[in-house]
Amino acid sequence: MSTFLHYLTLSAPLFGVVVLGYGIGKLSSWKREWTQRVSKFVFAVPLPALLFHMMSTRTRGVPVDARLLLAYFGSCFIVFGIGRAVAHFLFRMDGVAQSVFALGGVFSNNVLLGVPLARLTLGEPAMASVALVLVFNALTLWTLVTVSVEWARHGALNLSGLRKTTVQVLKNPIVIGILCGTAFALTGLTLPPAADTALSWVGHLAGPLALLVLGMGTSEYGFSSGWRESAAICLLKLVLQPLVVWALALALGLPVLERQAAVLLASLSVGANVYLMSNEFQTLQQPIASSLVLSTLLAAVTTPLLLALAG
């Protein structure tokens, strides 16, 4: 219980900033395009700067355990399959809707919520593990849902769609920041003091701004319909996936820090990219939107609890 209260106390201010952002987004004078502009800025400047600085200056000789990827993405594939089965047998959805529903159960808000939360609760040593998951997360899960949807529609894979997904992921500023920072670290060079300080200052803006943007974006959604599907998605995302990650991490013998990082990322709320996918495939927009709000609220308690258990 004391460990749970410790993580709850640490994470409470972060979720408090999310609530503040939600309140700002609900103001009648606040315009939706302002949220979009702030979001684009956060994704284009502070977050890539933070991740580049982190990867370019991280301690050498302390490699991340690759079993982390097996535990994390292994859970994604397992829970995705379970999610499709739930969507089919419980809600009688078609193949496209099943795919988007299942994606909601595995695609975490790793950037806006995971990065600042991991830094505060697990510390800098855990950030290399977080970055490793971030590099592969969008590519792996977007490819998974694209293959699932194309198979449901045509019974075959669309290589053009997979190629487009890969290009879009590699153009993502977050991925670029991580890959460039890692490449710089491998050169053995160090940043000039002025550049190091500047990147550090800009990176410190990333956490608070990301959480504000998350709250502002969440304020655009509601609970008008699809609550049963939304509740099922939250159960998959906030309970089943972190428990499967935890079980796989224990089976693979992951060290405590990597295990906690994997469980933390798996326990986070549904990522906004799932809503983009639901729009792209024109299915489940309202249940997915509701799950974004509901899972963010619930994660304020479930994430600290699962972190304590994983420790």
VOKETOR-429068 format. One record per residue (C-alpha): residue in three letters; x, y, z. Coordinates in steps of 0.1 Angstrom, whole numbers. Each point is the difference from the previous one (the first is absolute). Example, Ala and Ser with C-alpha at 12.3 -4.5 7.8 and 13.67 -1.06 7.14 Angstrom:
# residues 2
<node aa="ALA" px="123" py="-45" pz="78"/>
<node aa="SER" px="14" py="34" pz="-7"/>
***
This chain:
# residues 311
<node aa="MET" px="0" py="0" pz="0"/>
<node aa="SER" px="28" py="24" pz="8"/>
<node aa="THR" px="16" py="-6" pz="-34"/>
<node aa="PHE" px="-34" py="7" pz="-17"/>
<node aa="LEU" px="-4" py="32" pz="20"/>
<node aa="HIS" px="36" py="10" pz="-10"/>
<node aa="TYR" px="-7" py="-3" pz="-37"/>
<node aa="LEU" px="-35" py="15" pz="4"/>
<node aa="THR" px="16" py="31" pz="17"/>
<node aa="LEU" px="26" py="3" pz="-27"/>
<node aa="SER" px="-24" py="-3" pz="-29"/>
<node aa="ALA" px="-28" py="21" pz="15"/>
<node aa="PRO" px="15" py="34" pz="-11"/>
<node aa="LEU" px="4" py="-13" pz="-36"/>
<node aa="PHE" px="-36" py="-10" pz="-2"/>
<node aa="GLY" px="-9" py="33" pz="16"/>
<node aa="VAL" px="17" py="18" pz="-29"/>
<node aa="VAL" px="-22" py="-22" pz="-24"/>
<node aa="VAL" px="-31" py="11" pz="19"/>
<node aa="LEU" px="12" py="36" pz="-3"/>
<node aa="GLY" px="4" py="-4" pz="-37"/>
<node aa="TYR" px="-35" py="-16" pz="-2"/>
<node aa="GLY" px="-14" py="31" pz="18"/>
<node aa="ILE" px="17" py="24" pz="-24"/>
<node aa="GLY" px="-13" py="-20" pz="-30"/>
<node aa="LYS" px="-36" py="3" pz="14"/>
<node aa="LEU" px="2" py="38" pz="3"/>
<node aa="SER" px="-25" py="16" pz="-24"/>
<node aa="SER" px="27" py="25" pz="-11"/>
<node aa="TRP" px="25" py="-28" pz="-8"/>
<node aa="LYS" px="1" py="-9" pz="-37"/>
<node aa="ARG" px="6" py="-36" pz="-13"/>
<node aa="GLU" px="26" py="12" pz="-25"/>
<node aa="TRP" px="21" py="14" pz="29"/>
<node aa="THR" px="2" py="-35" pz="15"/>
<node aa="GLN" px="11" py="-14" pz="-34"/>
<node aa="ARG" px="27" py="27" pz="-3"/>
<node aa="VAL" px="14" py="-6" pz="35"/>
<node aa="SER" px="-1" py="-38" pz="-7"/>
<node aa="LYS" px="19" py="3" pz="-32"/>
<node aa="PHE" px="26" py="22" pz="17"/>
<node aa="VAL" px="5" py="-25" pz="29"/>
<node aa="PHE" px="4" py="-29" pz="-24"/>
<node aa="ALA" px="24" py="20" pz="-23"/>
<node aa="VAL" px="23" py="17" pz="25"/>
<node aa="PRO" px="1" py="-7" pz="38"/>
<node aa="LEU" px="-7" py="-38" pz="-2"/>
<node aa="PRO" px="25" py="-7" pz="-28"/>
<node aa="ALA" px="26" py="22" pz="18"/>
<node aa="LEU" px="-6" py="-18" pz="33"/>
<node aa="LEU" px="4" py="-34" pz="-17"/>
<node aa="PHE" px="30" py="10" pz="-21"/>
<node aa="HIS" px="18" py="14" pz="31"/>
<node aa="MET" px="-9" py="-30" pz="21"/>
<node aa="MET" px="13" py="-25" pz="-26"/>
<node aa="SER" px="31" py="19" pz="-9"/>
<node aa="THR" px="12" py="4" pz="35"/>
<node aa="ARG" px="-13" py="-32" pz="17"/>
<node aa="THR" px="26" py="-21" pz="18"/>
<node aa="ARG" px="20" py="-22" pz="-23"/>
<node aa="GLY" px="6" py="-36" pz="9"/>
<node aa="VAL" px="-35" py="-4" pz="15"/>
<node aa="PRO" px="-19" py="-16" pz="-29"/>
<node aa="VAL" px="-38" py="-5" pz="1"/>
<node aa="ASP" px="-11" py="-36" pz="2"/>
<node aa="ALA" px="-15" py="-10" pz="-33"/>
<node aa="ARG" px="-23" py="-24" pz="19"/>
<node aa="LEU" px="-20" py="31" pz="8"/>
<node aa="LEU" px="-12" py="1" pz="-36"/>
<node aa="LEU" px="-11" py="-36" pz="2"/>
<node aa="ALA" px="-19" py="6" pz="32"/>
<node aa="TYR" px="-17" py="32" pz="-12"/>
<node aa="PHE" px="-8" py="-8" pz="-36"/>
<node aa="GLY" px="-8" py="-36" pz="8"/>
<node aa="SER" px="-27" py="13" pz="23"/>
<node aa="CYS" px="-12" py="23" pz="-28"/>
<node aa="PHE" px="-5" py="-29" pz="-24"/>
<node aa="ILE" px="-17" py="-22" pz="27"/>
<node aa="VAL" px="-24" py="27" pz="12"/>
<node aa="PHE" px="-7" py="11" pz="-36"/>
<node aa="GLY" px="-11" py="-36" pz="-8"/>
<node aa="ILE" px="-22" py="-1" pz="32"/>
<node aa="GLY" px="-14" py="35" pz="-9"/>
<node aa="ARG" px="-11" py="-12" pz="-34"/>
<node aa="ALA" px="-16" py="-31" pz="15"/>
<node aa="VAL" px="-19" py="22" pz="25"/>
<node aa="ALA" px="-11" py="24" pz="-27"/>
<node aa="HIS" px="-12" py="-29" pz="-21"/>
<node aa="PHE" px="-18" py="-22" pz="25"/>
<node aa="LEU" px="-12" py="27" pz="25"/>
<node aa="PHE" px="-8" py="30" pz="-23"/>
<node aa="ARG" px="-5" py="-18" pz="-34"/>
<node aa="MET" px="23" py="25" pz="-17"/>
<node aa="ASP" px="14" py="-5" pz="-36"/>
<node aa="GLY" px="36" py="-5" pz="-7"/>
<node aa="VAL" px="10" py="36" pz="-4"/>
<node aa="ALA" px="-18" py="11" pz="33"/>
<node aa="GLN" px="16" py="-30" pz="18"/>
<node aa="SER" px="34" py="12" pz="-11"/>
<node aa="VAL" px="-5" py="36" pz="13"/>
<node aa="PHE" px="-16" py="-13" pz="32"/>
<node aa="ALA" px="29" py="-23" pz="7"/>
<node aa="LEU" px="25" py="28" pz="-8"/>
<node aa="GLY" px="-16" py="20" pz="28"/>
<node aa="GLY" px="10" py="-27" pz="24"/>
<node aa="VAL" px="37" py="1" pz="-8"/>
<node aa="PHE" px="9" py="35" pz="-13"/>
<node aa="SER" px="12" py="21" pz="30"/>
<node aa="ASN" px="4" py="37" pz="3"/>
<node aa="ASN" px="37" py="-6" pz="4"/>
<node aa="VAL" px="13" py="34" pz="-12"/>
<node aa="LEU" px="-23" py="26" pz="17"/>
<node aa="LEU" px="-5" py="-20" pz="32"/>
<node aa="GLY" px="27" py="-27" pz="1"/>
<node aa="VAL" px="31" py="21" pz="-4"/>
<node aa="PRO" px="-7" py="25" pz="28"/>
<node aa="LEU" px="-15" py="-27" pz="23"/>
<node aa="ALA" px="30" py="-24" pz="-5"/>
<node aa="ARG" px="25" py="28" pz="7"/>
<node aa="LEU" px="-17" py="10" pz="32"/>
<node aa="THR" px="-9" py="-35" pz="14"/>
<node aa="LEU" px="29" py="-22" pz="-13"/>
<node aa="GLY" px="27" py="26" pz="-6"/>
<node aa="GLU" px="25" py="6" pz="-28"/>
<node aa="PRO" px="14" py="-36" pz="0"/>
<node aa="ALA" px="-34" py="-12" pz="-13"/>
<node aa="MET" px="-2" py="25" pz="-29"/>
<node aa="ALA" px="22" py="-21" pz="-23"/>
<node aa="SER" px="-26" py="-28" pz="3"/>
<node aa="VAL" px="-28" py="24" pz="-7"/>
<node aa="ALA" px="18" py="13" pz="-31"/>
<node aa="LEU" px="6" py="-35" pz="-13"/>
<node aa="VAL" px="-38" py="-7" pz="2"/>
<node aa="LEU" px="-8" py="34" pz="-16"/>
<node aa="VAL" px="22" py="-8" pz="-30"/>
<node aa="PHE" px="-19" py="-31" pz="-9"/>
<node aa="ASN" px="-34" py="7" pz="14"/>
<node aa="ALA" px="-17" py="20" pz="-28"/>
<node aa="LEU" px="15" py="-21" pz="-28"/>
<node aa="THR" px="-8" py="-33" pz="16"/>
<node aa="LEU" px="-36" py="8" pz="11"/>
<node aa="TRP" px="-10" py="20" pz="-30"/>
<node aa="THR" px="13" py="-28" pz="-22"/>
<node aa="LEU" px="-19" py="-25" pz="21"/>
<node aa="VAL" px="-33" py="18" pz="-4"/>
<node aa="THR" px="6" py="8" pz="-37"/>
<node aa="VAL" px="6" py="-37" pz="-7"/>
<node aa="SER" px="-31" py="-9" pz="21"/>
<node aa="VAL" px="-22" py="24" pz="-18"/>
<node aa="GLU" px="12" py="-8" pz="-35"/>
<node aa="TRP" px="-4" py="-37" pz="7"/>
<node aa="ALA" px="-35" py="6" pz="12"/>
<node aa="ARG" px="-9" py="20" pz="-31"/>
<node aa="HIS" px="18" py="-19" pz="-27"/>
<node aa="GLY" px="13" py="-32" pz="15"/>
<node aa="ALA" px="35" py="11" pz="-11"/>
<node aa="LEU" px="28" py="24" pz="10"/>
<node aa="ASN" px="4" py="35" pz="-16"/>
<node aa="LEU" px="37" py="6" pz="-4"/>
<node aa="SER" px="-6" py="36" pz="-11"/>
<node aa="GLY" px="-18" py="7" pz="33"/>
<node aa="LEU" px="28" py="-16" pz="20"/>
<node aa="ARG" px="26" py="20" pz="-18"/>
<node aa="LYS" px="-19" py="32" pz="6"/>
<node aa="THR" px="-3" py="-8" pz="37"/>
<node aa="THR" px="38" py="-6" pz="3"/>
<node aa="VAL" px="8" py="33" pz="-17"/>
<node aa="GLN" px="-24" py="19" pz="22"/>
<node aa="VAL" px="15" py="-15" pz="31"/>
<node aa="LEU" px="36" py="8" pz="-11"/>
<node aa="LYS" px="-10" py="36" pz="-6"/>
<node aa="ASN" px="-14" py="3" pz="35"/>
<node aa="PRO" px="20" py="26" pz="20"/>
<node aa="ILE" px="0" py="-22" pz="31"/>
<node aa="VAL" px="15" py="-29" pz="-18"/>
<node aa="ILE" px="25" py="23" pz="-18"/>
<node aa="GLY" px="11" py="15" pz="34"/>
<node aa="ILE" px="6" py="-34" pz="15"/>
<node aa="LEU" px="18" py="-14" pz="-30"/>
<node aa="CYS" px="22" py="31" pz="-5"/>
<node aa="GLY" px="9" py="1" pz="37"/>
<node aa="THR" px="9" py="-37" pz="0"/>
<node aa="ALA" px="21" py="5" pz="-31"/>
<node aa="PHE" px="18" py="29" pz="16"/>
<node aa="ALA" px="7" py="-20" pz="31"/>
<node aa="LEU" px="15" py="-28" pz="-20"/>
<node aa="THR" px="26" py="25" pz="-15"/>
<node aa="GLY" px="15" py="4" pz="35"/>
<node aa="LEU" px="-2" py="38" pz="-3"/>
<node aa="THR" px="-14" py="23" pz="26"/>
<node aa="LEU" px="-22" py="31" pz="-5"/>
<node aa="PRO" px="16" py="34" pz="4"/>
<node aa="PRO" px="-10" py="15" pz="34"/>
<node aa="ALA" px="-22" py="27" pz="-16"/>
<node aa="ALA" px="-19" py="-25" pz="-21"/>
<node aa="ASP" px="-3" py="-24" pz="29"/>
<node aa="THR" px="-15" py="27" pz="23"/>
<node aa="ALA" px="-24" py="13" pz="-27"/>
<node aa="LEU" px="-13" py="-35" pz="-8"/>
<node aa="SER" px="-4" py="-6" pz="37"/>
<node aa="TRP" px="-20" py="32" pz="5"/>
<node aa="VAL" px="-23" py="-8" pz="-30"/>
<node aa="GLY" px="-4" py="-36" pz="11"/>
<node aa="HIS" px="-12" py="11" pz="34"/>
<node aa="LEU" px="-30" py="17" pz="-17"/>
<node aa="ALA" px="-10" py="-34" pz="-15"/>
<node aa="GLY" px="-16" py="-16" pz="31"/>
<node aa="PRO" px="-24" py="28" pz="12"/>
<node aa="LEU" px="-9" py="10" pz="-36"/>
<node aa="ALA" px="-7" py="-36" pz="-10"/>
<node aa="LEU" px="-23" py="-5" pz="29"/>
<node aa="LEU" px="-18" py="33" pz="-6"/>
<node aa="VAL" px="-5" py="-10" pz="-37"/>
<node aa="LEU" px="-13" py="-34" pz="11"/>
<node aa="GLY" px="-26" py="16" pz="22"/>
<node aa="MET" px="-10" py="26" pz="-26"/>
<node aa="GLY" px="-4" py="-27" pz="-27"/>
<node aa="THR" px="-20" py="-23" pz="23"/>
<node aa="SER" px="-24" py="29" pz="7"/>
<node aa="GLU" px="-13" py="-3" pz="-36"/>
<node aa="TYR" px="-15" py="-35" pz="7"/>
<node aa="GLY" px="-29" py="-11" pz="21"/>
<node aa="PHE" px="-21" py="-30" pz="11"/>
<node aa="SER" px="-31" py="5" pz="-21"/>
<node aa="SER" px="-2" py="-36" pz="-13"/>
<node aa="GLY" px="19" py="-32" pz="-4"/>
<node aa="TRP" px="7" py="-3" pz="38"/>
<node aa="ARG" px="-1" py="-38" pz="0"/>
<node aa="GLU" px="27" py="-3" pz="-27"/>
<node aa="SER" px="20" py="28" pz="17"/>
<node aa="ALA" px="-1" py="-18" pz="33"/>
<node aa="ALA" px="12" py="-32" pz="-17"/>
<node aa="ILE" px="29" py="18" pz="-17"/>
<node aa="CYS" px="10" py="15" pz="34"/>
<node aa="LEU" px="-1" py="-34" pz="16"/>
<node aa="LEU" px="23" py="-14" pz="-27"/>
<node aa="LYS" px="23" py="30" pz="1"/>
<node aa="LEU" px="3" py="8" pz="37"/>
<node aa="VAL" px="-2" py="-35" pz="15"/>
<node aa="LEU" px="6" py="-29" pz="-25"/>
<node aa="GLN" px="29" py="14" pz="-20"/>
<node aa="PRO" px="22" py="11" pz="30"/>
<node aa="LEU" px="-7" py="-34" pz="17"/>
<node aa="VAL" px="10" py="-18" pz="-32"/>
<node aa="VAL" px="32" py="21" pz="-2"/>
<node aa="TRP" px="7" py="-7" pz="36"/>
<node aa="ALA" px="-4" py="-37" pz="-5"/>
<node aa="LEU" px="22" py="-1" pz="-31"/>
<node aa="ALA" px="27" py="22" pz="17"/>
<node aa="LEU" px="1" py="-24" pz="30"/>
<node aa="ALA" px="2" py="-30" pz="-24"/>
<node aa="LEU" px="28" py="16" pz="-19"/>
<node aa="GLY" px="19" py="9" pz="32"/>
<node aa="LEU" px="1" py="38" pz="-7"/>
<node aa="PRO" px="17" py="21" pz="27"/>
<node aa="VAL" px="-23" py="20" pz="22"/>
<node aa="LEU" px="6" py="34" pz="-17"/>
<node aa="GLU" px="-7" py="-13" pz="-35"/>
<node aa="ARG" px="-30" py="-19" pz="14"/>
<node aa="GLN" px="-14" py="31" pz="16"/>
<node aa="ALA" px="6" py="21" pz="-31"/>
<node aa="ALA" px="-19" py="-26" pz="-22"/>
<node aa="VAL" px="-29" py="-2" pz="25"/>
<node aa="LEU" px="-2" py="38" pz="3"/>
<node aa="LEU" px="-2" py="5" pz="-38"/>
<node aa="ALA" px="-26" py="-28" pz="-4"/>
<node aa="SER" px="-21" py="14" pz="29"/>
<node aa="LEU" px="-5" py="34" pz="-16"/>
<node aa="SER" px="-32" py="14" pz="-15"/>
<node aa="VAL" px="-11" py="-5" pz="-36"/>
<node aa="GLY" px="22" py="19" pz="-24"/>
<node aa="ALA" px="-15" py="28" pz="-22"/>
<node aa="ASN" px="13" py="-19" pz="-31"/>
<node aa="VAL" px="-28" py="-25" pz="5"/>
<node aa="TYR" px="-25" py="27" pz="-6"/>
<node aa="LEU" px="19" py="10" pz="-32"/>
<node aa="MET" px="-3" py="-36" pz="-12"/>
<node aa="SER" px="-37" py="-1" pz="8"/>
<node aa="ASN" px="-5" py="31" pz="-21"/>
<node aa="GLU" px="21" py="-14" pz="-28"/>
<node aa="PHE" px="-20" py="-32" pz="-1"/>
<node aa="GLN" px="-33" py="17" pz="8"/>
<node aa="THR" px="-10" py="-23" pz="29"/>
<node aa="LEU" px="-4" py="2" pz="38"/>
<node aa="GLN" px="8" py="38" pz="2"/>
<node aa="GLN" px="-22" py="6" pz="31"/>
<node aa="PRO" px="10" py="-30" pz="20"/>
<node aa="ILE" px="36" py="6" pz="-6"/>
<node aa="ALA" px="-4" py="37" pz="9"/>
<node aa="SER" px="-17" py="-10" pz="32"/>
<node aa="SER" px="27" py="-25" pz="8"/>
<node aa="LEU" px="26" py="28" pz="-2"/>
<node aa="VAL" px="-17" py="20" pz="27"/>
<node aa="LEU" px="-9" py="-29" pz="22"/>
<node aa="SER" px="33" py="-18" pz="-2"/>
<node aa="THR" px="19" py="33" pz="8"/>
<node aa="LEU" px="-21" py="4" pz="32"/>
<node aa="LEU" px="3" py="-36" pz="11"/>
<node aa="ALA" px="38" py="-2" pz="-7"/>
<node aa="ALA" px="6" py="26" pz="28"/>
<node aa="VAL" px="-7" py="-29" pz="24"/>
<node aa="THR" px="7" py="-32" pz="-20"/>
<node aa="THR" px="35" py="10" pz="-12"/>
<node aa="PRO" px="14" py="7" pz="35"/>
<node aa="LEU" px="-16" py="-32" pz="13"/>
<node aa="LEU" px="15" py="-21" pz="-28"/>
<node aa="LEU" px="34" py="17" pz="4"/>
<node aa="ALA" px="0" py="-10" pz="37"/>
<node aa="LEU" px="-9" py="-36" pz="-9"/>
<node aa="ALA" px="27" py="-2" pz="-27"/>
<node aa="GLY" px="26" py="12" pz="25"/>
***
